[in-house]
Amino acid sequence: MTQTQTVKTFYTDNLKRGRVGGTIQNYMGFFDESNGGGLEARKAKYAEMINNYYDVVTDFYEHGWGQSFHFGPRAKGEAFEASLARTEHYLALRLGLKPGMKVLDVGCGVGGPMRSIARFSGATIEGVNNNDYQIEKVGSHSAKAGLSHLCSAFKGDFMNLKVPDATYDAAYAIEATCHAPDKVGAFGEVHRALKPGALFTGYEWCMTDKFDPNDAQHQAIKSEIEVGDSLPDIASVPETIQALEAAGFEVLEHFDAGARSDPETPWYLPLWGESTSFMGIRRGRIGRRIARRTIGGLEALGIAPKGSKAVSEMLGRGADALIAGGQAGVFTPSYFFLARKKA
């Protein structure tokens, strides 16, 4: 797909022409402390903020990353796509998933991990998502993959799942509960929805113990990641583990999977850029630079909707901040946890 086709998809398949500019402007307002934005505003209106974000970035994500919106810490010589699949299958193995089990995908995106895990395990997976556009894509992608009998998504908020107690045999969250305004509340809802003795696992975005809140550069990295990825705040590792325990879980294991990447292929390498494939170039800095210029030109000509360039620039700054966070060791997108609801 060309850059022009991507931009056309961006507004014809998702937002009506003319709404992109208003949506991105509204989204950026949540981070403008001089005009009513800031942490408390992001927490209070997290659902609106996240919906604004995914309305305008979903097509960009799929174009550059694929259908699994997460990182995959890589082994030596491992391809990008293989690392994503292994990361997903690892969760299925740790949960002991098998046919007949009913599993909750907490914040399922467009369902890439769900389909991978369902194929691998045979389990039935239901994803919760508060974005209508992404839910529609889960349905269409799953049907095309022949997995509608195992994969589905429902409109909902992981802060208030509205499912009966003890509904699921297991649950996982892949880089999704970082969007929660209150981790104890989000994890508490998952705890309630699980059967006694069930397991909950996932990967969480965290500031590491190298993060210094008094370091201006560290704070700038954290802030740009929050803007570029629609996060109310980024928790530390201890805060994340404490939230799981406060929600009622017994934490069985936790570690930074991102730190276990091969040094030659750090978790942020796809954002930095790889020359082994066209997709690798497109995901990296050169691809983002080309996309930004192309989209800016198309917007100036009236081909792309107003606001498209602003979306591209926001995503670019977020990607640069993720790279900086990874290089400094102050941030990880892949903090693994395995927890159990006590029987």
N, C-alpha and C positions, 0 to 999 in steps of 0.2 A: 504494500500500500504506500503511495507517495505521500509527502507532507501535505499536499493540497487535499488529497482524499481524506487524510486524517482530520484536517480542520473541518471539512464538509461533514464528516461523520460526527464530529464534535457537537455541531449545533443541529443537524438534521435528525440524528438518532437520539439526542438527549434533550437539549434545551432549544426552545424556539429562538429564531434569530432575534437579537435585540435583548434577550434576557441574560446573556453571558456577562456583559459588563455590569449590570446591576447586581448579579449574584456574587461575582468576585469582589465587587466593592463592598457589599454587605458583609461578606466573609472577612475581608481585611479589617473591617471596622471592629471586629472582636479583639483585635490586637492593638488598637489605637487608644492608648490610655488618655490621650488629650481629648478624646471625643466619646467617652463612656465605655471604652473597651477595657481590657485587662483580665487578670486571672478570675476574679469573681464573676465578671460578665460571661467569660467562657464556660465556667462551671454552671452558672445559672441557666444558660441557653445552649448547652452543649449539643442537644439534638439538632437545633436549627443550624448551628455552626458546622457540624459534621455533615449534615445534608447539603448545605451550600457547597462544602468542599468536594464531596464525592459527585455532586451533580456536574461540576466543571472539570474534574480531573480523571474520572473513570476511563474515558476513551483514551486519554493520554497514557494512562497506566497500561492499558491493554496493548496499545500500539508499541510501547517501548519495553514492556516487562513481560507481557503474557497474561495469563489468567490467574496466576498465583502471586498476589500482591505482598510478597515478603522476601526476606533475605534467606540465603542458604549457606552457612559457613562451609567452606569447601576443603576437601581432601586434596592432596597433591595430584595433579593431573586430571582432576574431576571437572567436567563441563558444568556451565552455569545451570542448565536445565536439569541435569542429573543431581546437582546439589539441592535444588528445590524439592525434587521428588524424594530424595533420601531424607531430607529434613521432615517431610510430611509422613513418610512411612515409619520413621523413628517414633513419632508420636503414637501411631497405630500399634506398633509393637509394645511400647511401654504401657499402653492402655489394655493390651490383650484383646484387641477388637476381633470379632468373628461374626459370621452370618447369624442373624437373629437378634443382634444387639441394636438398641436404639441409642443414637449418639447425638449430642448437641454440639454444633459448631458455633462458637460464640463470636459473632461478628464475621460473617462468612464471605464478605466481598462478593465477587461474581462467581464464587464456587470452585475455583481451580483446585485448592487443597481438598475440598470435599470430594470432588470426583476422583482425585488421585487416591485418597484414602479408601473410598468406597470400592474402587477397582481392586486395590491391594488386599483389603480385609473382608469384603462382602457385607460389611455392616450397613445398616440403614442410618443415614445422616440427615438431620434437620438443622438448617442454618437459621440463625436469627439475624435480621438486618433491618435497619430503620430507613433505608434508602430505596425508594420504589424503582428507580432505574436499575440499580444493581440486582434487585430481586427479579426483575423481568429478565435480566441477562442470565441469572442462575437457571431459570426455567428453560430458556432457549438453548443455552450451552449444554445443559444436562440432557435435553431431548436429542440434540444433535449427536451427543456422545453415547446415546442409548442407555443412559443411567437414570432416567426419570423415576424408575421403580425404587431406586436407592437414595436419590439425592433430591432435596427440596429445600425451599426457604420460606420463611414466614415473616411478615412485617411485625417488628417488635423492637423493644428497647431492652438491652441487657441489664439495665438498672431496674426494670420491672417487666419480667418475662411473661407474666400472665399465662403461665402453664401450671397445671396441678403439681403439688408436691410430689417428689419421688417419681418423676416422669422418665428420666433417662438412666441408662446403664453406665454411661461415661460421658465426658465432655472434654473439649479442647478449645484453646484460644490461640490463634497464631497472629501475634503482633496486632491485636485488636483492642484489648482492654486498656491499652495506653490512651485510648480516647475517653475513658471513663472519667467523670468528674469526681468520683469517690470510689476508690478501689475496694474498700471494705464492702460498700453497697453492691458493686458489680459481682464480686466474688461471693457475697452472701446470697445473691439470687441464684447463681450457679449451684451453690451448696444446697439450697432449698429444692432445686429442680432435680437433683441427683438422688438415686436410691441409696439407702444406707450401705456403706462399704464401697461405694463407687469411686472411681478415680477421675481426677481432673488434671490435665497437663497442658503445657503450652510454652510459648516464647513471649517474653515481655520486653518492651523497650525500657531501659533503665539508664540512669546516670551511675557510673561506676564509682569505686572508692577513690579513684584518681581525680574526680571532679572536685574542684575547690570553689565553693559558692562566693568566695571573696576575690576570685580571679576574674577580671573583666572579660578576658578572652573566653574563658570557660562559659561565663554567663551569656556572652554573645552567641556562642555555638548553640547552647541550649535554647535560647530564644528563637534563633533562626530555624532550628529543627521543629519547634512548636508551631511556628507560622507556616512552614512549608509542608507540614504533615497533619495539621488540624488537631493539635493536642492542647488540652487545657493546661497541663503541667506535666513534667516528666518526673516520675518517682525515682528514688534511689533504690538500690538492691535491698537494703534492710527494710525500707518502707513497704516494698512489694511483698516480701516474705511475711512481715508483720501483718499486712492486710489479709493475706491468705489465712493466717492463724486466727486473726480477729473474726474472720467470717465463719470460723468453725472447722477449718480443715486441719488435718495433720500433714505437715509438709514432710514428705519422705526423702526428697532429693532436690537439690538445686545447684546450678553452676552456669557460668558464662559460656555458652556454646560458641559465641562469636570469637572468643579468645582462643578457641581450639582450631581455628582455621589454619591451613598451611600458610606459613609466612609469605610464600610466593603468591598466594591467592587470598588476601584478606577479605573479610566479608563485604567491604565497601568497594572492592575492585570493579564490579559491574558499573558502578557510578563513575569511577575514575576513567574507565574505558579499556576495552580489549580489542585487539586487531585480528583476532582469530576468526571472526565472522562479521557479516553485515549487521546482524542484530547487536553484536557486542559493541560495534562502533556507534550504533544508534543510541544505545543505552548510556554511553559515556559522555564526557565533556564535549568532544567534537560534535557528536550527534545533537546534544542539547543546544550547542551554539548555532548549528545549521538550522535546527527547528525554530529557534527563537527568531532568527533573521527572516526565515521563510514566512513564519506566521505573522511577524510584524509587517512584512511587505504585503501579504494577502489582506491583512486588516486595513492597511492604508488604501488598498485598491477597492475595499468594500466587499471582497470575496469572503473573508473571515469576519465573524461578528465582532463588534467592539468588545474589548475585554480579553480576547484570546491571547494577545501578547502578554498581558498582565498575568494571566494564568501560567503561561510558559515561563515567565521570569520568576514568579513565585516558586514554582517547582524547581527551577534551576538553583535558586538561592538555598532552598531546602536541601537539595542534593549536595551542594558544596559544603553545607554545614554538617551533613552526615559524614562526608569524607573527612572533614576537619576533626569531628568528634571521634571517628575511628582512629585516625592517625595519632591524635593526642591520648587515646585510650580512656577518654572521659565518658564515652557513651557506647552502649551496646544495644542492638535491636533484637538480640537472640539470647536473652537470659532464660534458661530452661528451668522449669519447675515441674515437679510431680507431687500431687497432693491427694489425700484420701478423705472422704467423708466418713467419719467414724460410724461403725455399725451400731 
